[in-house]
Amino acid sequence: MPQFSYKARRRSGELVEGVLEVNDRPAAVLQIQRLGMFPLAVEAARAGTTVGIDGKAQVQNFDLMAFLPPTLRAKLKEKRKPKMQELATYTNQLANLLQSGMPLTVALNSMTHLESKGISKEVSLELKQQVTEGRSLSDAMAMQGTIFSDLYVNMVRAGEQSGSLVQVLRRMAGHLHQFAEVQAKFTSAMIYPLLVVIVGAGIIAFFMFFMMPRFMGIFSSFNVELPLPTKLLMGFSNFLLGYWWLIGLVVLAVVILFKRFQSSEAGARKLDELRMKLPVVGKVVKLNLFGQFARTLGTLLQNGVPVLTALKITEQVLSNRIVKEAIAKTREAVTDGKTLAQPLAASKVFPQLMVDLVRIGEETGDVPGALNNIADTYEGELEIGLRVMTQLIEPVMIIMIAVVVGFLLISLLLPMFRLISQIH
């Protein structure tokens, strides 16, 4: 059956766009009128032409997207996943509008005119359209899976059901802001070590590919016995210059094998386990995981999401497979009637402090409060752990690069000293 896209106005004056599957254009016009709307234009199946209500064809702008393959067209139209801070700003703006007394549709319409970095106005327009057609805000957000996660949608749904949507949006904005801060701390902690590695690698590459060939020419023109460090360095430099393509192939093969290992379930699980056991770094990884678990689960429970649903969403949010498996077993145990603290303790993954505080929260009837306190504790320890990790990594990397550069300098200077002594 042919399709017709249309533009029409409701009695309130609101412009509506949609698509109908009918036999012909008159049937499309009739159906639009039956919906209580005044049709403005109906687009026939033929691309590039719009049929007005008067029956005259109106040429539209040339659409290059129509000539692209469907997969590429869908990829170009796919919305970018916003950063946490961008989504936090958007959520806070929506909460402000709703708190001022605006109806939801009016607030969503106003969101299209506000600056929301990372989230286009089309998102708010689509949300408004879905809400206008009778869907709840949570259902409309669920249709925007790239923008709003299951965690976000379920919290909004809980806020709608409890009549506290503004408060839930405020909490969600705070939750996203806290996670964004943790991510920023991780990024800033690794910037300096990464910069040191890049500078060190650049110095070494400059020595090996530009300095060494020139010094080799100088040394070969003189009858000088080269010291062992210089011979080793010259041999390594010759190997790099002569077999760089082989080194590139080996590196490429190692990367491909690592990617394949990482993409397998067993390999990914082994890497997740290794990250948690690494000295210094492992502690930071575990603090981050436990803080994420406590913050996410506590926020969901605090907003009225059922415990089983909250555990399932928390399992989806975390990326570490060891922790995900422990959460899945906890959910099964809670389904069988056990308390939350029992399976957490049995998993041997979560620390005893967390288990004890959750148990106290169950006894006092305030599990969300206990989990939020746990999250505050681990986020504070995470900040200290990141600082310690950075303070340890920086001098170690500097020493390693200094040793390598020192070896390069000694390898070049020793034969020059011998050459100068022979001249005298």
C-alpha positions as CSV (number, residue, x, y, z in Angstrom):
1,M,0.0,0.0,0.0
2,P,1.4,3.4,-0.9
3,Q,2.5,5.8,1.8
4,F,1.7,9.6,2.1
5,S,3.5,11.9,4.4
6,Y,1.4,14.9,5.4
7,K,1.5,18.3,7.2
8,A,-1.7,19.4,9.0
9,R,-2.8,21.7,11.7
10,R,-4.9,20.9,14.8
11,R,-7.8,23.1,15.9
12,S,-5.4,24.6,18.4
13,G,-3.1,25.7,15.6
14,E,-0.4,23.2,16.3
15,L,1.5,21.9,13.2
16,V,1.5,18.1,12.9
17,E,3.5,15.9,10.5
18,G,3.0,12.2,10.0
19,V,2.8,9.3,7.5
20,L,-0.3,7.4,6.4
21,E,-0.7,4.2,4.5
22,V,-3.8,4.6,2.2
23,N,-4.8,3.8,-1.3
24,D,-4.6,7.3,-2.8
25,R,-4.2,11.0,-1.9
26,P,-7.9,11.7,-1.5
27,A,-8.2,8.9,1.0
28,A,-5.2,10.4,2.9
29,V,-6.9,13.8,3.0
30,L,-10.1,12.3,4.2
31,Q,-8.3,10.4,7.0
32,I,-6.5,13.5,8.1
33,Q,-9.8,15.3,8.4
34,R,-11.4,12.5,10.3
35,L,-8.5,12.9,12.9
36,G,-9.9,16.4,13.5
37,M,-7.0,18.2,11.6
38,F,-6.8,20.6,8.7
39,P,-4.5,19.2,6.0
40,L,-2.0,21.6,4.5
41,A,0.0,19.3,2.2
42,V,0.3,15.6,1.3
43,E,3.5,14.2,0.0
44,A,3.2,11.4,-2.6
45,A,5.4,8.4,-2.8
46,R,7.5,10.0,-5.5
47,A,10.6,11.6,-3.9
48,G,11.0,15.3,-4.2
49,T,7.4,16.2,-4.9
50,T,4.7,17.4,-2.5
51,V,1.1,17.4,-3.5
52,G,-0.8,20.4,-2.1
53,I,-4.4,20.2,-1.0
54,D,-5.3,21.9,-4.2
55,G,-3.9,19.0,-6.1
56,K,-1.0,20.9,-7.7
57,A,2.5,19.5,-7.4
58,Q,5.0,21.6,-5.5
59,V,8.7,20.9,-6.1
60,Q,10.6,20.5,-2.8
61,N,14.3,20.9,-2.2
62,F,16.6,18.3,-3.6
63,D,17.3,15.6,-1.0
64,L,20.7,14.0,-1.5
65,M,20.0,11.6,1.4
66,A,17.3,9.8,-0.7
67,F,20.0,8.6,-3.1
68,L,22.3,7.1,-0.4
69,P,22.2,3.4,0.5
70,P,19.7,2.7,3.4
71,T,22.5,1.6,5.8
72,L,24.6,4.7,5.2
73,R,21.5,6.9,5.4
74,A,20.6,5.4,8.8
75,K,24.1,5.9,10.0
76,L,24.2,9.5,9.1
77,K,20.8,10.1,10.8
78,E,21.8,8.3,13.9
79,K,22.0,10.6,16.9
80,R,25.3,10.9,18.8
81,K,25.3,9.6,22.4
82,P,25.7,12.7,24.6
83,K,28.3,13.0,27.3
84,M,27.1,12.7,30.9
85,Q,27.7,16.4,31.6
86,E,25.6,17.3,28.5
87,L,22.8,15.1,29.6
88,A,23.0,16.4,33.1
89,T,22.6,20.0,31.8
90,Y,19.7,19.0,29.6
91,T,18.0,17.2,32.6
92,N,18.5,20.2,34.9
93,Q,17.0,22.6,32.3
94,L,13.9,20.4,31.9
95,A,13.5,20.2,35.7
96,N,13.7,24.0,36.0
97,L,11.0,24.5,33.4
98,L,8.7,22.0,35.0
99,Q,9.2,23.4,38.4
100,S,8.2,26.9,37.1
101,G,4.7,25.4,36.5
102,M,5.0,24.8,32.7
103,P,3.0,21.9,31.3
104,L,5.2,19.1,30.0
105,T,4.5,19.7,26.3
106,V,5.2,23.5,26.7
107,A,8.4,22.7,28.6
108,L,9.6,20.3,25.9
109,N,8.8,23.0,23.2
110,S,10.8,25.5,25.2
111,M,13.7,23.0,25.4
112,T,14.0,23.3,21.6
113,H,15.0,27.0,22.0
114,L,17.5,26.5,24.9
115,E,21.2,25.8,24.3
116,S,21.7,22.1,25.1
117,K,25.2,21.1,23.9
118,G,25.3,17.6,22.7
119,I,21.5,17.1,22.4
120,S,19.8,18.6,19.3
121,K,16.5,20.4,19.3
122,E,15.1,17.5,17.2
123,V,15.2,15.3,20.4
124,S,12.9,17.7,22.3
125,L,10.6,18.0,19.3
126,E,10.3,14.2,19.0
127,L,9.6,13.9,22.7
128,K,7.0,16.7,22.5
129,Q,5.3,14.9,19.5
130,Q,5.2,11.6,21.4
131,V,3.8,13.2,24.5
132,T,1.2,15.1,22.5
133,E,0.0,11.9,21.0
134,G,-0.7,10.5,24.4
135,R,2.6,8.7,25.4
136,S,4.2,9.2,28.8
137,L,7.6,11.0,28.9
138,S,9.4,7.8,30.0
139,D,7.9,5.9,27.0
140,A,8.9,8.7,24.7
141,M,12.4,8.7,26.1
142,A,12.6,4.9,25.7
143,M,12.2,5.5,22.0
144,Q,15.3,7.6,22.0
145,G,17.6,4.8,23.1
146,T,20.8,6.5,21.9
147,I,20.1,9.5,24.1
148,F,18.4,8.1,27.2
149,S,19.7,4.9,28.9
150,D,17.5,2.3,30.7
151,L,18.6,3.8,34.0
152,Y,17.3,7.3,32.9
153,V,14.0,6.0,31.5
154,N,13.2,3.9,34.6
155,M,13.9,6.7,37.0
156,V,11.7,9.0,34.9
157,R,9.0,6.3,34.9
158,A,9.2,6.0,38.7
159,G,8.9,9.8,39.0
160,E,5.8,9.8,36.9
161,Q,4.2,7.1,38.9
162,S,5.0,8.7,42.2
163,G,4.1,12.3,41.1
164,S,7.6,13.6,41.8
165,L,9.0,14.0,38.3
166,V,10.8,17.3,39.0
167,Q,12.6,15.8,42.1
168,V,13.6,12.7,40.1
169,L,15.0,14.8,37.3
170,R,17.0,16.8,39.9
171,R,18.4,13.6,41.4
172,M,19.2,12.3,37.9
173,A,21.0,15.5,37.0
174,G,23.1,15.2,40.2
175,H,23.7,11.5,39.5
176,L,25.0,12.2,36.0
177,H,27.1,15.2,37.2
178,Q,28.8,13.0,39.8
179,F,29.6,10.3,37.2
180,A,30.9,13.0,34.9
181,E,33.2,14.3,37.6
182,V,34.6,10.8,38.2
183,Q,35.3,10.4,34.5
184,A,37.0,13.8,34.4
185,K,39.2,12.8,37.3
186,F,40.3,9.6,35.5
187,T,41.0,11.6,32.3
188,S,43.0,14.3,34.1
189,A,45.0,11.7,36.1
190,M,46.2,10.0,32.9
191,I,47.0,13.2,30.8
192,Y,50.4,13.8,32.3
193,P,51.7,10.2,32.1
194,L,50.4,10.0,28.6
195,L,52.2,13.2,27.7
196,V,55.4,11.9,29.2
197,V,55.2,8.7,27.1
198,I,54.5,10.6,23.9
199,V,57.5,13.0,24.5
200,G,59.8,10.1,25.4
201,A,58.8,8.1,22.4
202,G,59.4,11.1,20.2
203,I,62.9,11.7,21.6
204,I,63.8,8.0,21.2
205,A,62.5,7.9,17.6
206,F,64.4,11.1,16.7
207,F,67.6,9.5,18.1
208,M,67.1,6.2,16.3
209,F,66.0,7.4,12.9
210,F,67.8,10.7,12.5
211,M,70.8,11.0,14.8
212,M,72.2,7.5,14.8
213,P,72.5,7.2,11.0
214,R,74.6,10.4,10.9
215,F,76.8,9.4,13.8
216,M,77.3,6.0,12.2
217,G,78.7,7.7,9.1
218,I,81.1,9.7,11.3
219,F,82.3,6.7,13.3
220,S,82.9,4.5,10.2
221,S,85.2,7.2,8.7
222,F,87.5,6.9,11.7
223,N,89.4,3.8,12.9
224,V,87.8,3.8,16.3
225,E,87.0,0.8,18.4
226,L,83.3,1.2,19.3
227,P,82.2,0.4,22.9
228,L,79.6,-2.3,23.5
229,P,76.7,0.1,24.2
230,T,77.3,1.9,20.9
231,K,77.5,-1.4,19.0
232,L,74.2,-2.5,20.5
233,L,72.5,0.8,19.7
234,M,73.8,0.7,16.1
235,G,72.6,-2.8,15.6
236,F,69.2,-1.9,16.9
237,S,69.1,1.2,14.8
238,N,70.0,-0.8,11.6
239,F,67.3,-3.3,12.4
240,L,64.7,-0.6,12.8
241,L,65.8,1.1,9.5
242,G,66.0,-2.2,7.6
243,Y,63.0,-4.1,9.0
244,W,60.6,-1.4,10.1
245,W,57.9,-3.0,7.9
246,L,58.4,-6.4,9.7
247,I,58.0,-4.6,13.1
248,G,54.9,-2.9,11.8
249,L,53.4,-6.3,10.7
250,V,54.3,-7.9,14.1
251,V,52.6,-5.0,15.9
252,L,49.6,-5.2,13.7
253,A,49.3,-8.9,14.3
254,V,49.6,-8.5,18.1
255,V,46.9,-5.8,18.0
256,I,44.6,-8.0,16.0
257,L,45.1,-11.0,18.2
258,F,44.6,-8.9,21.3
259,K,41.3,-7.5,19.9
260,R,40.1,-11.0,19.1
261,F,41.0,-12.1,22.6
262,Q,39.3,-9.1,24.1
263,S,36.1,-9.6,22.0
264,S,35.7,-13.2,23.2
265,E,33.8,-13.7,26.4
266,A,36.5,-15.6,28.2
267,G,39.2,-13.1,27.1
268,A,37.2,-10.1,28.2
269,R,36.5,-11.7,31.6
270,K,40.2,-12.5,32.1
271,L,41.1,-8.9,31.3
272,D,38.5,-7.6,33.7
273,E,39.8,-9.9,36.4
274,L,43.4,-8.8,35.6
275,R,42.5,-5.1,35.9
276,M,41.1,-5.7,39.4
277,K,44.3,-7.5,40.5
278,L,46.9,-5.0,39.2
279,P,49.0,-3.3,41.9
280,V,47.9,0.3,42.6
281,V,45.8,0.5,39.4
282,G,43.6,-2.5,40.6
283,K,42.6,-0.6,43.7
284,V,41.5,2.4,41.7
285,V,39.5,0.2,39.3
286,K,37.7,-1.6,42.2
287,L,36.9,1.7,44.0
288,N,35.4,3.1,40.8
289,L,33.3,-0.1,40.2
290,F,32.0,-0.3,43.8
291,G,31.2,3.4,43.8
292,Q,29.3,3.1,40.5
293,F,27.4,0.1,41.8
294,A,26.4,1.8,45.0
295,R,25.5,5.1,43.4
296,T,23.5,3.6,40.6
297,L,21.6,1.1,42.8
298,G,21.0,3.6,45.6
299,T,19.7,6.3,43.1
300,L,17.3,3.8,41.5
301,L,15.9,2.5,44.8
302,Q,15.6,6.0,46.2
303,N,13.4,6.9,43.3
304,G,11.0,4.0,43.8
305,V,12.3,1.5,41.2
306,P,11.7,-2.1,42.3
307,V,14.8,-3.8,43.6
308,L,14.9,-6.5,40.9
309,T,14.6,-4.0,38.2
310,A,17.2,-1.8,39.9
311,L,19.7,-4.7,40.1
312,K,19.1,-5.5,36.4
313,I,19.7,-1.9,35.3
314,T,22.8,-1.6,37.5
315,E,24.2,-4.8,36.0
316,Q,23.7,-3.3,32.5
317,V,25.4,0.0,33.5
318,L,28.6,-1.6,34.8
319,S,31.1,-2.9,32.3
320,N,33.3,-5.3,34.4
321,R,32.2,-8.9,33.9
322,I,33.2,-10.1,37.3
323,V,31.0,-7.5,39.0
324,K,28.2,-8.1,36.5
325,E,28.2,-11.8,37.3
326,A,28.1,-11.1,41.0
327,I,25.1,-8.7,40.5
328,A,23.3,-11.3,38.4
329,K,23.7,-13.9,41.1
330,T,22.5,-11.4,43.7
331,R,19.4,-10.7,41.6
332,E,18.6,-14.5,41.4
333,A,19.1,-14.8,45.2
334,V,16.8,-11.8,45.9
335,T,14.2,-13.4,43.6
336,D,14.4,-16.5,45.8
337,G,13.6,-14.4,48.9
338,K,17.0,-13.6,50.3
339,T,18.1,-10.2,51.5
340,L,20.4,-8.0,49.5
341,A,23.4,-8.3,51.8
342,Q,23.5,-12.2,51.8
343,P,24.3,-12.7,48.1
344,L,26.6,-9.7,48.1
345,A,28.7,-11.4,50.9
346,A,28.5,-14.8,49.2
347,S,29.9,-13.4,45.9
348,K,33.3,-12.6,47.5
349,V,33.6,-9.7,45.1
350,F,32.3,-6.8,47.2
351,P,34.2,-5.6,50.2
352,Q,33.0,-6.4,53.7
353,L,32.4,-2.8,54.5
354,M,29.8,-2.5,51.7
355,V,28.1,-5.7,52.9
356,D,28.0,-4.6,56.5
357,L,26.5,-1.2,55.6
358,V,23.9,-2.7,53.3
359,R,22.9,-5.1,56.1
360,I,22.5,-2.2,58.5
361,G,20.5,-0.4,55.8
362,E,18.2,-3.4,55.6
363,E,17.8,-3.5,59.3
364,T,16.9,0.2,59.6
365,G,14.8,0.2,56.4
366,D,17.0,2.7,54.6
367,V,19.0,0.7,51.9
368,P,19.1,3.6,49.5
369,G,20.6,5.9,52.2
370,A,23.2,3.2,53.0
371,L,24.1,2.7,49.4
372,N,24.5,6.5,48.8
373,N,26.7,6.7,51.9
374,I,28.8,3.8,50.5
375,A,29.1,5.7,47.2
376,D,30.2,8.8,48.9
377,T,32.9,6.8,50.8
378,Y,34.3,5.1,47.7
379,E,34.2,8.2,45.6
380,G,36.2,10.0,48.2
381,E,38.7,7.1,48.4
382,L,38.8,7.0,44.6
383,E,39.9,10.6,44.4
384,I,42.8,9.8,46.8
385,G,43.6,6.6,44.9
386,L,43.8,8.5,41.6
387,R,46.1,11.0,43.2
388,V,48.4,8.3,44.6
389,M,48.4,6.4,41.3
390,T,49.4,9.5,39.4
391,Q,52.1,10.4,41.9
392,L,53.5,6.8,41.6
393,I,53.2,6.5,37.8
394,E,54.8,9.9,37.0
395,P,58.2,9.3,38.6
396,V,58.4,5.7,37.4
397,M,57.8,6.7,33.8
398,I,60.2,9.7,34.0
399,I,62.9,7.4,35.4
400,M,62.4,4.8,32.7
401,I,62.6,7.4,29.9
402,A,65.6,9.0,31.6
403,V,67.4,5.6,31.6
404,V,66.6,5.1,27.9
405,V,67.7,8.6,26.9
406,G,70.8,8.3,29.2
407,F,71.8,5.1,27.4
408,L,71.4,6.8,24.0
409,L,73.6,9.7,25.1
410,I,76.3,7.4,26.6
411,S,76.3,5.3,23.4
412,L,76.9,8.4,21.3
413,L,79.4,10.2,23.6
414,L,81.7,7.2,24.5
415,P,83.1,6.8,20.9
416,M,83.4,10.5,20.6
417,F,85.6,10.7,23.7
418,R,87.7,7.8,22.3
419,L,88.1,9.7,19.0
420,I,89.1,12.9,20.8
421,S,91.7,11.0,22.9
422,Q,93.3,9.4,19.8
423,I,93.5,12.8,18.1
424,H,95.5,14.2,21.1
